[in-house]
């Protein structure tokens, strides 16, 4: 379970400018007459079959492959529907399996106006220029969709980075003044795109704020403000009856010292419980071999069951889990050989990357030799190249990723890094929250 380096392909090349494209629909243009022979002369029905496979969602293809397919020649482009979906309602045209990498140069992606995307199924890497990031903060990712908040209006939008489609939502300022009232929470907020319970063909944005119990949700195009969850009792605390229970915490978990994570993995919901070894405490725990000090147990959560009892899981096969309090990720080690199968990657305050094996019950510390400071002063320059594990851990910790920093290097920033701290504070001051508007 050492540090494995991925042979990254070079970044994507030329910038593609597309004309205004219609939503996915049957093409009304017939392909021009083509000479016999060559790929460009594929029959229209064969081209249609290929594009259906690319967008089916059950393989490695997605909308990026579909866009590349249409760019091959005019004939293929003329007989296939355009990939634009202004409302992001068509699941086939949404990105799938993409995460965002970090350059580690302390330049925020929204300032650079570009994001490096990495596909977890194919290891494909794309550097995408996105001028739409200007004057926005990146507050979330979902499979490649980018969730933004305007720095001066707090309006939220969802950006499809590969088609440039944008869906706008109402500003957050009003509810911020009503229930959040903590700028640090707004700076560290997180967001995700979800499908609605009634239909997978529409989207909802969910926003949550650390240091509070506030969760907001909104549908695109709605004239109403954001919906607060859970509902408040007379404007105070949440109503307990409105809370939805999906699972009860296992009795073996010590709530005072355990960390709990929910992650979707291979089509099922998993509950991960990480805690100190239960059979050792005090001097016994300190004398214990380090690799045995941490225990991580997995449970399957049946969302359709009324018993709320999680089912123990002993192995996750070829899957690897990346856990964080802000974002969790599951991927196949068969697709990424630089990641260990049946493994759980997480972080501890003193150890930025920790990998645990459910099969052996042993832990291993990664990136110890790549620490650039001793929590006081710099001790070495950045160790490059970064591994894919470094990148995925950073992606799961967006508070560090959004600053253009790698988590294993800057999970803690010493006071001696004065220039970096000054730069971060200046960037935080760019977020200006409009004053609350009181109705007469």
C-alpha positions in Angstrom: 0.0 0.0 0.0 2.8 2.4 -0.8 2.8 5.5 -2.9 2.1 4.6 -6.6 2.5 7.1 -9.3 0.0 7.3 -12.2 1.4 7.8 -15.7 -0.8 10.8 -16.4 -1.5 11.6 -20.0 -0.8 15.2 -21.0 -3.5 17.8 -20.5 -6.1 18.3 -23.2 -5.0 20.5 -26.1 -6.9 23.1 -28.0 -9.8 25.0 -26.8 -13.1 24.2 -28.6 -15.6 26.9 -29.3 -19.0 25.5 -30.1 -22.0 27.2 -31.7 -25.3 27.5 -29.9 -26.6 24.0 -29.6 -30.1 22.7 -29.2 -31.2 20.2 -26.5 -30.7 16.5 -27.3 -33.4 15.5 -29.8 -33.7 13.7 -33.0 -31.5 15.3 -35.6 -33.3 17.2 -38.4 -30.3 17.4 -40.7 -29.3 14.7 -42.9 -25.6 13.9 -43.4 -24.1 15.1 -46.7 -23.2 12.7 -49.4 -20.1 10.9 -48.5 -17.5 9.0 -50.5 -17.4 5.3 -50.0 -14.9 4.0 -47.6 -13.4 5.4 -44.4 -14.9 5.9 -40.9 -16.7 9.1 -42.1 -18.9 6.9 -44.3 -20.4 4.9 -41.4 -24.2 4.4 -41.9 -26.3 6.8 -39.8 -27.9 3.9 -37.8 -24.4 2.6 -36.9 -23.4 6.1 -35.8 -26.6 6.3 -33.7 -25.9 3.0 -32.1 -22.4 4.1 -31.1 -23.6 7.4 -29.6 -26.3 5.5 -27.6 -23.6 3.3 -26.1 -21.5 6.3 -25.2 -24.4 7.9 -23.3 -25.9 4.8 -21.8 -24.2 5.3 -18.5 -23.4 1.6 -18.0 -19.8 1.8 -19.3 -16.8 4.0 -19.4 -18.2 6.5 -21.9 -20.0 9.8 -21.0 -20.9 13.1 -22.5 -17.2 14.0 -23.0 -16.7 11.0 -25.3 -19.9 11.9 -27.0 -18.6 15.5 -27.7 -15.3 14.1 -28.9 -17.1 11.6 -31.2 -19.1 14.4 -32.8 -16.0 16.5 -33.4 -14.4 13.8 -35.6 -16.0 14.9 -38.8 -18.9 16.9 -40.2 -20.8 13.8 -41.2 -21.0 12.4 -37.7 -21.8 15.8 -36.3 -24.6 16.4 -38.8 -26.4 13.1 -38.0 -26.2 13.2 -34.2 -28.1 15.4 -31.7 -26.2 18.3 -30.0 -25.1 17.7 -26.4 -26.5 20.9 -24.9 -29.1 20.7 -22.2 -29.8 24.2 -20.8 -31.7 22.8 -17.7 -29.4 19.9 -17.0 -32.5 17.6 -16.8 -31.2 14.9 -19.1 -29.1 12.4 -17.0 -27.3 11.1 -20.2 -25.8 14.5 -20.8 -24.4 15.1 -17.3 -20.8 14.3 -16.6 -20.2 11.0 -14.7 -17.2 9.9 -12.7 -15.1 13.1 -12.9 -13.2 14.6 -9.9 -11.1 17.8 -9.7 -7.3 17.7 -9.3 -5.2 20.4 -7.7 -2.0 21.9 -9.1 -0.7 22.6 -5.6 0.6 26.1 -6.6 -1.6 28.1 -4.2 -3.6 29.5 -7.0 -7.4 29.2 -6.6 -9.0 27.5 -9.5 -11.7 30.2 -9.6 -8.8 32.8 -10.0 -7.1 30.8 -12.6 -10.4 30.3 -14.4 -9.6 26.7 -15.1 -10.0 23.2 -13.5 -8.1 20.0 -14.1 -10.6 17.1 -14.3 -9.8 13.5 -13.8 -12.0 10.6 -14.7 -12.0 7.8 -12.1 -13.0 5.1 -14.6 -10.5 5.8 -17.4 -7.8 7.9 -15.7 -8.3 10.5 -18.4 -7.1 14.0 -17.5 -8.5 17.2 -18.9 -7.5 20.8 -18.2 -10.6 22.9 -19.0 -10.5 26.7 -19.3 -13.6 28.1 -17.6 -14.0 31.9 -17.8 -17.4 31.3 -16.1 -15.5 31.0 -12.8 -14.6 34.6 -12.8 -16.1 36.5 -9.8 -17.4 33.2 -8.3 -16.3 30.8 -5.5 -16.4 27.1 -6.1 -18.6 25.6 -3.4 -19.1 22.0 -4.6 -18.7 19.2 -7.2 -21.0 16.4 -8.2 -19.6 13.9 -10.8 -18.1 16.8 -12.7 -20.8 19.4 -12.4 -19.4 22.5 -10.7 -21.5 24.5 -8.1 -20.6 28.2 -7.9 -21.5 31.1 -5.7 -21.2 34.7 -6.8 -18.7 36.6 -4.6 -20.9 39.8 -4.2 -24.5 38.6 -4.7 -24.3 35.1 -3.2 -26.3 33.8 -6.2 -25.7 30.1 -6.8 -25.3 28.4 -10.2 -24.5 25.0 -11.5 -22.1 24.8 -14.4 -21.6 21.9 -16.8 -17.9 22.4 -17.6 -17.9 20.4 -20.8 -21.0 22.0 -22.5 -20.9 25.3 -20.6 -24.6 25.0 -19.8 -25.5 27.0 -16.6 -28.5 26.7 -14.3 -29.1 29.6 -11.9 -30.5 29.6 -8.4 -31.6 32.3 -5.9 -29.0 34.1 -3.8 -28.2 32.8 -0.3 -27.9 36.2 1.4 -31.4 36.3 3.0 -31.2 32.9 4.7 -27.6 33.5 5.6 -28.7 36.5 7.7 -31.6 34.6 9.2 -30.1 31.3 10.2 -26.4 31.1 9.5 -24.9 34.4 10.6 -21.3 33.1 10.6 -19.0 34.2 7.7 -16.5 31.4 8.5 -19.3 28.9 7.9 -20.1 30.6 4.6 -16.5 30.5 3.5 -16.3 26.8 4.3 -19.7 25.8 3.0 -20.2 22.8 0.7 -22.8 21.9 -1.9 -24.0 19.0 -4.1 -26.3 18.4 -7.0 -29.0 15.8 -6.3 -31.8 14.2 -8.3 -35.2 14.9 -6.9 -37.1 12.0 -5.2 -39.9 12.2 -7.8 -37.8 12.2 -10.9 -34.2 11.6 -11.9 -34.7 14.0 -14.8 -34.5 17.1 -12.6 -31.9 18.5 -10.3 -31.8 20.0 -6.8 -28.9 21.8 -5.2 -28.3 21.1 -1.5 -26.0 23.4 0.5 -24.8 22.8 4.0 -22.7 25.0 6.4 -20.1 23.7 8.8 -20.3 24.8 12.5 -24.1 24.9 12.2 -27.0 22.5 11.6 -28.2 24.4 8.6 -29.0 22.6 5.3 -30.6 24.4 2.4 -32.2 23.0 -0.8 -33.6 24.6 -4.0 -34.9 23.7 -7.4 -33.8 25.6 -10.5 -36.1 28.3 -11.8 -38.1 28.4 -8.6 -39.3 31.9 -7.7 -39.3 30.9 -4.0 -36.3 31.2 -1.8 -34.2 28.3 -0.5 -35.9 25.7 1.6 -34.5 25.2 5.1 -34.0 21.7 6.4 -34.8 20.5 8.9 -37.7 22.9 9.5 -37.4 25.1 12.6 -39.6 25.1 15.7 -40.9 28.7 16.0 -37.7 29.9 14.3 -35.5 28.1 16.8 -34.2 24.5 16.8 -35.1 21.8 14.3 -38.3 19.8 14.7 -37.4 16.3 15.7 -40.4 14.8 13.9 -39.2 16.2 10.6 -35.8 14.4 10.8 -35.5 11.4 8.5 -33.8 8.3 10.1 -32.0 6.0 7.7 -29.9 3.9 10.2 -29.2 3.6 13.9 -25.5 3.9 15.0 -24.2 0.4 15.8 -24.0 -0.3 19.6 -20.3 -1.1 19.3 -19.5 2.5 18.2 -18.4 4.9 20.9 -20.1 8.2 19.8 -17.6 10.3 21.8 -14.5 9.2 19.9 -15.9 7.7 16.6 -16.2 9.4 13.2 -19.2 8.5 11.0 -19.2 8.7 7.2 -21.9 7.9 4.6 -20.7 7.0 1.2 -22.4 5.5 -1.9 -20.3 2.6 -3.2 -21.1 0.2 -6.0 -24.8 1.0 -5.9 -25.4 0.8 -2.2 -25.1 3.1 0.8 -22.3 2.4 3.3 -21.8 3.6 6.8 -18.2 3.8 7.8 -17.4 4.1 11.5 -13.8 4.9 12.4 -12.6 4.7 16.1 -9.6 3.9 18.3 -9.0 0.2 18.9 -11.7 -0.7 21.5 -9.6 -3.2 23.4 -6.9 -0.7 24.3 -7.0 2.5 26.3 -4.6 4.7 28.1 -1.1 3.2 28.4 -2.2 0.1 26.6 -3.3 2.1 23.6 0.1 4.0 23.5 2.0 0.7 23.8 0.0 -0.8 21.0 1.6 -1.2 17.6 0.7 1.9 15.6 -0.8 -0.1 12.7 -3.4 -1.5 15.1 -4.5 1.6 16.9 -7.3 2.6 14.5 -10.3 0.4 13.6 -12.7 1.2 10.7 -15.9 -0.8 10.4 -18.3 -0.8 7.5 -22.1 -1.3 7.4 -24.6 -1.5 4.6 -27.6 0.8 5.0 -30.9 -0.4 3.5 -32.8 2.7 2.6 -36.0 0.8 2.0 -36.0 -1.0 5.3 -37.9 0.2 8.4 -35.6 -1.5 10.8 -32.8 1.1 10.5 -30.3 -1.6 11.4 -27.1 -1.4 9.4 -25.7 -4.7 8.1 -21.9 -5.4 8.8 -19.7 -5.5 5.7 -16.5 -7.4 5.9 -15.1 -6.6 2.5 -15.7 -4.1 -0.3 -13.9 -6.2 -3.0 -12.1 -4.1 -5.5 -13.5 -0.8 -4.2 -11.5 1.9 -2.4 -13.1 4.5 -0.1 -11.9 8.0 0.5 -13.5 9.5 3.6 -13.7 13.1 4.8 -16.1 15.1 6.8 -16.7 17.3 3.7 -16.8 14.7 0.9 -16.6 11.0 0.5 -15.7 9.0 -2.6 -15.8 5.4 -3.8 -14.0 4.1 -6.8 -12.8 0.8 -8.3 -9.1 -0.1 -7.8 -9.4 -2.2 -11.0 -9.8 1.0 -12.9 -7.0 2.8 -11.0 -4.2 0.4 -10.2 -2.4 3.1 -8.2 -5.1 2.7 -5.5 -5.3 -0.4 -3.2 -8.4 -2.5 -3.4 -10.5 -3.3 -0.3 -9.0 -0.2 1.4 -10.2 2.9 3.3 -8.3 6.1 2.9 -8.9 8.9 5.5 -7.1 11.5 7.5 -6.2 12.3 11.1 -5.1 15.6 12.5 -1.5 14.4 12.9 -1.5 12.1 9.8 -2.8 13.6 6.5 -3.2 10.3 4.7 -4.1 7.1 6.5 -5.1 3.8 4.7 -6.8 1.0 6.6 -7.3 -2.5 5.3 -10.6 -4.2 6.4 -9.1 -7.5 5.5 -6.1 -7.4 7.9 -7.3 -4.7 10.3 -4.0 -2.9 9.9 -3.4 0.8 9.1 -0.5 2.5 7.2 0.5 6.1 7.1 1.2 7.6 3.7 2.9 10.8 2.8 5.0 11.0 6.0 8.1 11.5 3.9 6.4 14.3 1.9 5.6 16.7 4.8 7.0 20.1 3.9 6.9 21.5 7.5 7.1 20.4 11.1 4.1 22.5 12.1 6.5 25.4 12.8 8.9 25.9 9.9 9.4 24.6 6.4 11.7 21.5 6.3 11.7 20.6 2.6 10.3 21.8 -0.7 7.2 20.2 -2.2 7.7 16.6 -3.2 6.6 16.1 -6.8 5.0 14.4 -8.6 1.9 14.0 -6.5 0.3 10.6 -6.4 -3.3 9.9 -7.3 -4.0 9.2 -3.7 -2.6 12.6 -2.8 -5.0 14.2 -5.3 -8.1 12.2 -4.2 -7.6 13.0 -0.6 -7.3 16.7 -1.5 -10.4 16.5 -3.6 -12.3 15.1 -0.5 -11.1 18.1 1.5 -12.4 21.0 -0.6 -11.5 23.6 2.0 -7.9 23.0 1.1 -8.4 22.2 -2.6 -10.3 25.4 -3.2 -7.2 27.4 -2.1 -5.0 25.6 -4.7 -3.2 23.6 -2.0 -2.6 19.9 -1.6 -4.1 18.5 1.6 -1.1 16.3 2.7 1.1 19.5 2.6 -1.3 22.1 4.0 -3.8 20.3 6.2 -2.1 22.5 8.8 -0.6 25.9 7.9 2.1 27.1 10.3 2.1 30.7 11.4 5.6 31.1 9.9 3.9 30.8 6.4 3.0 34.5 6.7 2.8 35.3 3.0 0.4 32.4 2.3 -1.8 33.3 5.3 -2.0 36.9 4.1 -2.9 35.8 0.6 -5.7 33.5 1.9 -7.2 36.2 4.1 -7.2 38.6 1.2 -9.1 36.1 -0.9 -11.6 35.6 1.8 -12.3 39.3 2.0 -13.4 39.1 -1.7 -16.6 37.5 -0.5 -19.1 40.3 0.3 -22.5 39.4 1.7 -25.3 41.7 0.7 -27.2 43.2 3.6 -30.6 41.7 4.5 -33.6 43.3 3.0 -36.4 43.7 5.5 -40.0 43.9 4.2 -42.1 46.8 5.5 
